[in-house]
Amino acid sequence: MDRPFPTFARHVTVAEPPPGGGGPGAEGAARHHFQPDPRFGRHLLRDTLLLRGFHRHAERALPDHAGLPAHGAEAATVGLMQALRPEDTVVVDGVGADEALALGVPVGRVLEALCARGGVWEIRSGEPRVLGRPPGDRDLALALALGAAFAAQHAGRDGVTACLFDRRAGDPAALVRCMALAAAWRLPLLLIERRRPALQAEAAPAVELAGTMHLDGIDVVSLAIAARSAVAAVRGGAGPRLLAVTVAGGEWPAEDTGLHDPVADLLAWLQPDGPFAVGDDLALAATLEAVVERQLAAAFRARGESTRALAPISRPPSACMHGG
Amino acid sequence: MRMQGTGAAAGRTLTYRAAWREALAEALASDPEAVVIGEGVSQGGRHGVTAGLARRFGPARVRDAPAACDAILELGLGAALAGLRPIIEVVAEHTPPLAVERMIAAAARLLPADGHGPDVSLVIRLACDQAGLVPSLEAWLAGMPGCHVLAPAMVADARLMLRAAVAARSPVVMIEDRALLPMEGSLDPAVAEVDLHRAALRLAGGDVTLLAHGAQVFAALDAAALLTREGIAAEVVDLRCLQPLDMETISASVARTRRVVIVDAGPRQGAISAEIAARIVAEAFFDLDAPVRRLAGHAASTAAADIAAAARSLVRPVATLAG
């Protein structure tokens, strides 16, 4: 599908509070400036491939598992997660596998959590903390996020709480309540509502709140920039933000939805004449895919033997994660 | 102002309201993670219980919330899971039972049966302007697994139960009956803690057991005093904890007296007294010499004279019929 290329991302600079020094009251603190670069683009591509590959493997290896993440939101997850810092908290209306993977949690640990008897409540990645629940309880996810944001503010921490949930589940009033209280207390809360227009359940008009930022959940680079901007505002004490992110409702390729493919987009960005212009690194995509595939295959194979013996996938360099 | 007299050793005297306030102050002073949240709590809250706390601990620890009990409860649950110890004040008459139920149910789902889940140290102070006006809220909540429902009647219980509730790992709902707030009582200096699972024997007797909670405990004690004049020795058990029910203490009392009257300010159908009656019949049927009597509903039916009449009808059925 043809669409305007998001070249604005090349020129956008997001002023972020420095790690550990931002938040309310840090008016005079020096600001870090983030600009996307080729290395950042490669990490987005690698993480998107990792999540997509994980879905593919998980569907084969765990066909009946209710906690499997849904297809179609990989790019949104990757774009959003890279905006977070170690002191932040992620609350997910779901098991949180995608989010944990995008934050660098080892594949084996995520598999362990997915297969735990009775489901899993928390995938503790150390930092940021990921709180997940079996899907279908969006209101609980909102409550957890509200409380986590309050706890961070109460403790004077610099942490932001990001809550990702699907539009189709839950009581619309719960979302309004959550936003209203968070706004009244200026809580460091970022709500991300994933919308899947292709799904019948989401065909009806959504509840719209003033100030909602609407984003293309397939355009991973633009989304990453927007997420950084929103997180920076929230971290700076501006109060809660709501991002409405339109994502696909099923497996790629999603021709029936008319949506573009985030991996194809990222590859275009990485081409010699693309915004990232990495030239010879064009072969990187294939290399990345092969590396990710090997890691995933090993992780899923090892699950039958010992999920604890897996080598972790290394986290992206902190410079990329934090825009320093 | 009524004085609570339960035979406790003489100690410092204070009102029920002051006991709550002291307990809250102690929780805030001893635990930096404790935070009081509610509508107007910086100005004393619904019943004036939190007066002065904001001045002492600051507005961040005694936090005024908008009149949105659903959102406050949701925030409280999330904050508890994030490691805080929120003490939420909600007004029973303004709180849809479903709002409380939803949060308690959510907390229960997060607490695995093996006890290896996260701490959910959430205390909900349910300020009741008039017990019985909120239909069976305590019965509703007492049906929720995974939480304690406490109805302290005595000053000492209000003082010590809140301390224990703040330290608990699971949610605790405490019913704060406005009728009790001006009452005075003494704190036994020898008693420093209270068991959240135990009912309390307030008066020993051998002829009939009167089971009550909250303000009805005093109606039961008044009824016992009336019965004493007639030569009937009533035993008064203060339930204190409605979830879990202390059936051990209840059954032991029934085994001693063989007759029981349950006093409950809530509506008759689906009330906590219905649950207790069912369990007495199931667990102590062969100890009973008479049917279980329940007094429930409006305040008129839980007046001391009514309780005494019900007890009398069990102890002296023939005389009651003849009279």
Interface residues (C-beta under 8 A of the other chain):
Chain A: T89 G118 W121 E122 L131 D137 D139 L140 L142 A143 L144 A145 L146 G147 A148 A149 F150 A151 A152 H154 A173 A174 R177 C178 A180 L181 A184 W185
Chain B: V35 A60 R63 A65 P66 A68 D70 A71 I72 E74 L75 G76 L77 G78 A79 A80 L81 A82 G83 L84 P86 R102 M103 A106 R109 L110 P112 G117 P118
